[in-house]
């Protein structure tokens, strides 16, 4: 009976992990551009013309970033530098499309998003550093 329960637990756990892996599949550049334009429309109150322009900007940047990610000849640092340049280009293009009030809201939103990501990253790093399997000085007897 215990083996049946144990086997069932592994089966359920394995299928849950498979579902998580499916969720992590990267959306296409078009899907990401559309979703981003929709979020910006909701948050910033874009009109239809702005929404179309933002979508086109996002699509171009998403395609460019995909090419950077897929380029195996670039180092991690080179990829990061090129993606930073893409981000700067996107922001400059946004500035041309958005009103000053909308751009100010966008910058605040981006700052908030960056801070949340940094906090999440720091939390993950903290969890890794408290890994109990890692020997601590003096505890490796």
N, C-alpha and C positions, 0 to 999 in steps of 0.2 A: 504494500500500500504506500509506503514511504517513497519507493522508487517511482511510482506512478505520479505522486504529487510533485516530486522533484523534477521529473521529466516534463510535467505540465508547466511548472514554473520556468524551466529553461525555454520551453516553446513560446510561452507568452513573452518572456524577456527578449528573446531573439526577434520576435515579430515586432516588438516595440522599437527595437534598435533599427530594424529595417525601415520602419516608417519614418524614423528620424532622419535616416540617410536620404530617403526620398524627398523629404522636406528641404533638404539642404542643396538640392540640385539648383544650379544657377539658372535664373530666368534669362530669357533672350534679351538682347539689347533693346528691342522694340517693347517688350513687356516692362522692362525696368524704366524706360523713358516714359511710357504711358502712365505707369503707377506714380512716378515722380511728378509728372505734370499734374496729375489729378490731386496729389497731396498738396502741391503748391497752390493749385486753384482753390482748394478748400481753405488752406491756411492764410493765403495772401489775398484772396478775392480777385483772382485773375479774370479778365474778360476772355472771350473766345479767341480773339486775335493774339493776345498774350499767351494763352494756353497753347495755341498752335506753335508759336515761335519758341516757347520754352520746351515743348516736346521735341522740336527739331534740334535745338541745342543739346538737349539731354541725349537724344539718339546719336548724334555725332560724337559726343564725348564718350558715351557707353561703348560704341563701336571702337573708338580709338583706344579706350582702356582695355577692352577685350584683347585687342591686338598686342598691347604692351604686356598684359598678363601671359599671353600665349607665346611670347617671344623668348625662347629658351636661351638665346645667346646673350641676353641681358642679365647683369647681376641684380640682386635684390635692391641694392642701392640705386642702380640705374633705373630700375622699374619705378621705385618710389619717387625719384626725381622727375621722371617723365609724367607720372600720374599727378604729381604736385603741379607741374606746368599745365596739365589738362584742367585741373581744378581752378587754377588761376585764370585760364582762358575762359572757362565756363562762367566764372564770377564776373569777368569783364563783359561777357555777352549778356548775362542777366542784367547787369547795370544799365545796358542800352535798352532793354525791353521793359523792365519794371519801373514804376514810379519811385521817387526817392523814399516815400513812406513804405512802399512794399519792399524795397531793397533793405531798408533798415530792419523791418520785421524779419526778412530772410536772414540777415546777418545774425540777429539775436537767436533765431531758431537754430541756425548752424552752430553757433557757439554753445547753446544748450545741448545739442546733439553730441558735439565733440566732448564736452565735459562728462556726459553720461558714458560715452565710450571709454574715456580715460579712466573713469571710476570703475567700470566693469573690468577693464584690463588690469588695473591695480588690484582689484579683488581676486582675479584669477592668479595673478603673480603671488599674492599673499597666500592663497591656498596651496600653490605649488611649493612655496618655501616652508610650509608647515607640514610637509609630507612626512609621516612617521617612519617610513622606510629609509629615509635619508639619515645616516649616522650623524650625530651631533658630536662636536669635539669632546673627547673624554668618554663617550658612550660607545665606542667601537670595540669594546673588550670582547 
